[in-house]
Amino acid sequence: DMPRKTFHLDRVDRKLEPLSLPDALTVRDALDRVLRLVSVGSKRFLTNKVDRSVTGLIAQQQCVGALQLTMADVGVVAQSHSGITGIATAIGEQPIKGIIDPAAMARMTIGEALTNIVWASVSDITGIKCSGNWMYAAKLPGEGADMYDAALAVRDTMIELGVAIDGGKDSLSMAAIAPGLDGNDETVKSPGTFVVSAYAACPDITLTVTPDIKQTGSDLLLVDLSGGGHNRLGGSALAQVYGQVGDETPDMNNPDVVRSAFLVTQELISKRRILAGHDRSDGGLITSILEMAFAGDTGIELGIELRNGLFDQLFSEELGLILEVSAEDTTEIAAAYTSKGIPCHRLGQTTNTKSVVIRQGSNTVLQDTVCALRAIWEETSYQLDRLQADPGCVDEERAVNRQRTAPSYGLSFKPKITVLHTARPKVAILREEGSNGDREMASAFYQAGFESWDISTSDLATGKTTLDGFSGVAFVGGFSFADVMDSAKGWAGVIRYNECVLDQMRSFRDRSDTFSLGVCNGCQLMALLGWVPGDDLPGESQPRFVHNVSGRFESRFSTVRIEKSPSIMLTAMHESVLGVWVAHGEGRAFFPDDAVRQAAESRNLIPLRYADDKGTPTETYPHNPNGSPNGIAGLCSEDGRHLAMMPHPERTFLKWQWGWMPREWDSLEASPWLRMFQNARTWCDQV
């Protein structure tokens, strides 16, 4: 047996001082600081540079609402494209509160994870499992004892809640010796931190509630989970922006209240009684409600109680849930909580003024516009963005976002579910090393009535299969050969310099009973191969897709306008304005010979364009995410059989895949983008 090891952990007395705010402090001045704090403000500088739609299984990513703002509480991923079951995941972290009380920090971390994951439909609270990450400079005086206290708090709290932790990791080298300002070495350490990643089975991914306010005239409710009406400011963003910590931190005083509120909220979500929901967390009550207004582009009017301190009520980060509910449902929904001993208060209502008005009694403590406050909330993100993207594009986005409204989507047809036939034409889902969009492409064609075959370029090169029996070929998105030689050039080289593959491709393209679709990396490939716009142009005149003007990868839920064109896949869809995922670093249409672009324009070979919120084709960033001239988002051949496009319809062919959809479209039978794949199926029946 290995001998037991003994650790000697010493406690260190904390010298904490009460929070002291300036005497003349106003709510507006406090907000101006809090909304700029990186932990509170927009995270756009992070979310727009990573692919948030790949696999087509993402039911809820980081952004919400018509303006796609970064405030989703929970992530939801579907198990497949053919069902509505999935998994929900959420994170909790409260490191600054641990400076005051490590045990309270641990409990609040668990509470934040639960008040985030609660907005997805989960099987049961006991089905929630967690991964815990511990980050402590454990060998420094007091740190090991703090970690011990936090671990005990995690154990006891999870037992009371019925939640389990089943894994995690630790990082216990969280300190370093560095030269100080006086020239002497000093210890720099991270605050002791416990991060919870919670996950659970999700029986219905379509029930997820997002923070964006959905309508005007609805009521806003606060479900208070502080366990006694507390409004403690220790460790808050407000304290931090005034260079303090405080001496009394929020805590989960009553886990039973949190558990009961979780179950009541889940019941209301299952009945679709909650329009929007958000947790009370970083920045406090006022920040959470403002975020809901920012995302919904809607005004709010709130009334704050006289009996408690103004700043305590607005900026305390106690556990809590904020609900938007229909005014006629307020009494019943509030009773659902209060009948279980959970405090629930009406805070105010949503308005159509796009203004924020907060009153305490007869005194107006804040009156401003949603646009002005949202600009402050976004500002730190813009400044960070200027360090990693083209500053001109960032400045353009800042100006555009001040004027943004909900996109004006429009349909020129009625989306329908697929009427299945016995016979299914075969479509080759062609991929290469580094491709990642093959699964969603196969599913999109399958749901439109095709038989999807997974084929790699090497399958064609080795003779394992041929394209002879296929009606269609889909060149999928991704990063073939890691884009080492620029996007799709390696893939194009494999095809061009392998006689067997090249002959098959030419034969397939020239057959009158075939069609092809290239998306993203596949679009870049089709342009390099000369399949679009056609005419066998010399290489030096062939259009291609090059680096985005912003200089970085762009992941956005953009708006496109479908133009009149010969494309067989876009038949009867022209004049529709739709949202669609884009995810690329090299999507800017480049025409070495402008005469080729003019010819493509005059022959209607540009089937879709990036559009602004009014549905007008645009070159303005970020509506146009890559800087393509005239908003060009794709090209097609003159006979309409070959279509290349940078946006991802195969990641938007199901309604729950959309980043945002107008509420009036909730009743649609199917996603509008499914029609594109159905058109290909109809065309196959006709040739």
Phi, psi and omega in degrees: 000140176286137178293144178290144180256137182255131177249131177258112183249121181261139176270148178239127179293135179272136175254091185253143179242145178298151178293133180232112182262153178304141183298322185266016184297134175252161178299320181296318179294319179296317179298322182301329177274313186297317183292342178272348180295133187298330179284345182255317188287187182301142175253025182303328181297343177261315193284333185279355183250009177231150183287115182255010183229355184301143185088338183069013180255004183276110180269334175211114177257197192287341187252151183221160172081174182298329181267000178051063178267153191273082181211021177297138179275330189223144173259140181228129180236132179282154176283329180203173177276355186251008180215184181238016174270155181190208180223141177249145180217145181209161185237147172230136176202134182216059190296323185294327180293336178291341177295330180271312186208103182301322180293318178296321177302315181296317180294319179293327177297314177297318179298320179295318178300318181290321180283354171268311184287343182298339184280354170258151176286116179243157186298316180187153181297330179286348177273357180280126176244157187225148168252130182248128177249123183253129180228102182219145169274070197296341183271352179278153182306129176086337186288319179296320178295322177297319180294323177298315179298319180294320181296319177297320180295321178297313180303307185294319183292318181292326176296316180294323182280336185085018179257146183240148173252126187234019178172184179149197180204171177226148173231100188254016175246066188255030178219153179213154176264126182221153178292134179273178181294335180271005179092346179270150178292146176218157179272127176249121183231152176278146172301139176303130189224139172235123181246129179253128170249108183263146178211152183200157175294143182238106184289339180212101183290344182279353181271358184303133179259131181251162185285340186294128178299135188264334185203164175270156179081007178266167182260151176248127183242146173249122171264109187273116182250019183286345178077042179145017179069028182285155173217062184280140186253359180298137179071012183276166175298323179299315178298318184297317184288348173252023172068028182229172176240319184093178184234000180222114186258153171303156182209160172270088185287333184221090179303330179298322178295318179297315179297314181296317179297323178300313183292320178296316180298319178298320179296317179294322178296319180298335179262005180057042182268345181257124181282316180210155181206149181208155176269153172273116185210229185306125181095346175084187184303315184295321179294317181298317180291321177299319178300320178298320178290320178302311185290326179272353183052048188227147177281161178219149171231124184236150173239125183256139183297147179281332190287342180247160179298142183298307183290327177300314182292319186280326189246356176295143182252035174299156177298141178182163178237138176246126183243140164257124180225157175298141185304323181288346180262354188304309184300314182293318182290318177299321180294329179300327178276310185296331178294342177259011180080022182252119180298135178218122185238145171279126182265325185167209185215165175267149183227169178261015185272345186057034176238156176248119179233122178236128181238146169239104190067232178267001184264124176276114184264344176205131173215115183202177178265151176301319182299315182294317180290324178295324178296322176294316180299329181273342194299314181299321177298318178299317181295321176292323179298324182296341179274349185230357178222172179301119183302326179297321178294320180296317179295323178294320179295320179301316181293318181295317185295337176291338183252003189289149173227177176298136179301142180268079177291152178209149181241136174257009181208172180249112180298138181228153172290161184283132171270110188285145177247160179294314181275136178239116175298151182268135175235133179272119175269096190269127181229167179224170177304121182101352177291146179222005183253020186284325185291314180291328177294316178299319181293320180298314179291322180298317182288347175265001176106016179260163169259109186270130179245132178274114184226135175257161179300326180293332175299321178286322183293325182269357181080011179299327176208168176228172180265008186300321185267011185257140176274332182218159173225136179240118176271117192271170180276170179141208182227072183302129182052034176058021179056028184301321181256032189080163189300128172068358182292322177295318179296316179297323179294319178302320181286313185293326186257015171241107188302322181297313181292317182298319179297319179295319180296315180296318179297318180295315182298323186278345176292136184282350183254024181236159175221163177217152176225130174238125182240131176059250178300326176291327175294315178300322179295312182299324177293316180294328179280348179084017180286334176227144353282003177106202178071009179048055181294149173296153185305323183288347179253353185290128175298152176209176183244125189240184187303140177301148178300328181292342179081013181213170173294138180240121173243111184213156170262093188268170176250134176233151174250127179274123184263165175291128183203168177280000185304124181289337181278345181247020179304133176064015179253354185297148184079358173284144176240117190227153171276147181202149178284139168237146181202090182201158175253343181227078184239005183280120179293126181236127180245103178302329178245109184296338178296328178293319177297316180297322178294319178297320178297312185291334181263011177059040181263013175248094191280343178206150184224150173292140185231158176274189184294342178267359180086014181265130178307141189213157170251002185283130176278139007263004176306316171263105191285349186231352179089017179300137179297138179057022177071020185299122180245356181185169179222154174223164178280163184292331177275357175081358185279339185241126184231129176236130182214143179282322178295167187248083176293334180287351174255010182221019183276355174242145186299322183286352178279341184295141174293325176201144178220137178304143182299329180290349176268000180303331184275357179299141178296323187211167174292139178303329183288342176299330181302327180300315181284327175295324177299320178296321178295318178297318180298320179299325179290337187265342182267000000 
